Amino acid sequence: MRILIVGGGYVGLYTALRLQRQLKRELSSGDIEIVVVSPDPYMTYQPFLPEAAAGSISPRHVVVPLRRVLNHCKVVIGEATEINHTKRVATLTTLATEEEGSHAEQLSYDELVLAPGSISRTLPVPGLADFGIGFKTVEEAIGLRNHVIEQMDIASSTRDPAIRDAALTFVFVGGGYAGVEALGELEDMARYTARYYHNVKPEDMKWILVEASDRILPEVGEEMGRYTVTELRRRNIDVRLHTRLESCADRVAVLSDGARFPTRTLVWTAGVKPHPILAATDLPLNERGRLKCTPELSVEGVSHAWAAGDAAAVPDITASEPGKETAPNAQHAVRQARTLGDNIVRSLRGQPLEAYAHKYVGSVASLGLHKGVAHVYGRKLKGYPAWFMHRVYHLSRVPTFNRKARVLAEWTLAGLFKREIVSLGSLEHPRAEFELAAGGKAPEDPKGSS
Ligand SMILES: Cc1cc2nc3c(=O)[nH]c(=O)nc-3n(C[C@H](O)[C@H](O)[C@H](O)COP(=O)(O)OP(=O)(O)OC[C@H]3O[C@@H](n4cnc5c(N)ncnc54)[C@H](O)[C@@H]3O)c2cc1C
């Protein structure tokens, strides 16, 4: 029999690991095959993306290679584009089908785990599709780091005050942990980097956080959210609550409070929505497009289909009000994956299933080197202790001993040496120099940043 896992993120990786461990005998006898389909050959530990952007962790250590960790599974690099669960068939496009221009592959399965996560939730804001930068992948995080340092180089070398001003204005939209941590880490990195420029001072830069609601970082609670606003403002970061981005056409961020900021950096982290592949299945979705699930993490009303994580609407049976779903975060995704893996094994062995129950324990967030905020198990921490807790917590959570050791080694070395301030933006165009030498035309930078 074949277990198909769509997605190689938190849920995909942890479910496959669990199954791999518990179905050892069946896997080696060939009675069961586990196939993991993922567009990337690695799982991204997203909570480390802000630190990767700041240069505190190298990009390779933020990801976990699927093939090495899932050595008893078959890893297919590709995407599921359609799922017909009634027929138990998934349609996949893989690198091979794209390269050969052949038809998408059909893969039959017996059990399905659907875990494609979420994508950025965008709004029809003029200019957003052309100039917005997301912050969900390691490529985006490293691209943003390079871009910010490049803007400082542009500001340092231009004689045009308008170009300099736009280069040194950084607008972040969305005050959840992705936006706040990315802004906190990058501002901290840029402030440090400025000491190596003769004509760019930290006070020359404008860092702006735009949030539509009345608070930021809801994950750490109201009081810690208020502290974060005060802390960011103390650092001269312009936090604008009750404010929306109305346009960023022509590289000018226009806000609902009337402010206008010419900028070359607009980072969009205003929430997530379920992955669109879910709509290409015959499985039931709720009004927000998440898969309707039971507390046992099976898809409602059908057999042999399972889901968890950002893509799944899982009833929160620990909540006091009925009808609540578990929030889309890593804390739930990891724990749900374990229950999900166990429940698949239980169902194969004809044993009763267990319901998923986890009370949210709070959150930790980093706001730059040695700065943070945390609200975990009722304890509220600020500044250095919160930042330290953030590191300890995520070090304990990042998958595999290998990654833990490498990240710890990097942090330790970083404590002994000065911070990395190099931008390797040219890595994004590795052929540019050779093309120029060969007489061709250098490719244009899509961000228009150089
Ligand atoms: C910058 C950032 C910081 C965060 N920090 C925190 C934090 O501090 N604490 C916390 O609790 N949460 C945090 N989160 C949220 C957390 O990372 C997500 O909730 C978690 O990743 C959800 O797990 P998942 O398995 O559902 O989705 P993901 O981990 O996103 O995995 C989905 C996978 O499916 C793949 N996929 C998508 N479509 C297809 C397809 N058609 N076919 C095959 N594969 C597909 C994707 O490429 C991806 O690998 C953060 C998120 C971001 C972006």
The ligand as an ORCA input file, in Angstrom:
! r2SCAN-3c Opt
* xyz 0 1
  C       8.800     34.137      8.844
  C       7.943     33.182      9.623
  C       8.164     33.020     10.986
  C       7.381     32.144     11.723
  N       7.629     32.035     13.058
  C       6.874     31.198     13.798
  C       7.106     31.079     15.201
  O       7.987     31.739     15.754
  N       6.310     30.235     15.906
  C       5.314     29.498     15.308
  O       4.618     28.742     16.004
  N       5.068     29.587     13.990
  C       5.817     30.411     13.208
  N       5.565     30.519     11.867
  C       4.456     29.743     11.254
  C       4.873     28.312     10.941
  O       6.085     28.292     10.234
  C       3.756     27.615     10.139
  O       2.580     27.634     10.906
  C       4.128     26.157      9.823
  O       5.192     26.148      8.904
  C       2.936     25.380      9.232
  O       3.334     24.081      8.903
  P       2.721     23.344      7.619
  O       3.382     21.996      7.535
  O       1.249     23.394      7.653
  O       3.172     24.247      6.382
  P       4.645     24.504      5.841
  O       5.668     24.291      6.876
  O       4.596     25.824      5.157
  O       4.826     23.354      4.762
  C       4.065     23.249      3.595
  C       4.908     22.546      2.546
  O       4.082     22.121      1.476
  C       4.728     22.406      0.261
  N       3.720     22.513     -0.795
  C       2.921     23.563     -1.080
  N       2.134     23.272     -2.132
  C       2.412     22.013     -2.502
  C       1.926     21.174     -3.534
  N       0.991     21.572     -4.388
  N       2.444     19.933     -3.644
  C       3.415     19.520     -2.790
  N       3.909     20.288     -1.808
  C       3.415     21.514     -1.648
  C       5.444     23.715      0.550
  O       6.469     23.950     -0.367
  C       5.968     23.448      1.952
  O       7.172     22.747      1.911
  C       6.342     31.399     11.088
  C       6.116     31.545      9.728
  C       6.900     32.428      8.987
  C       6.652     32.584      7.500
*
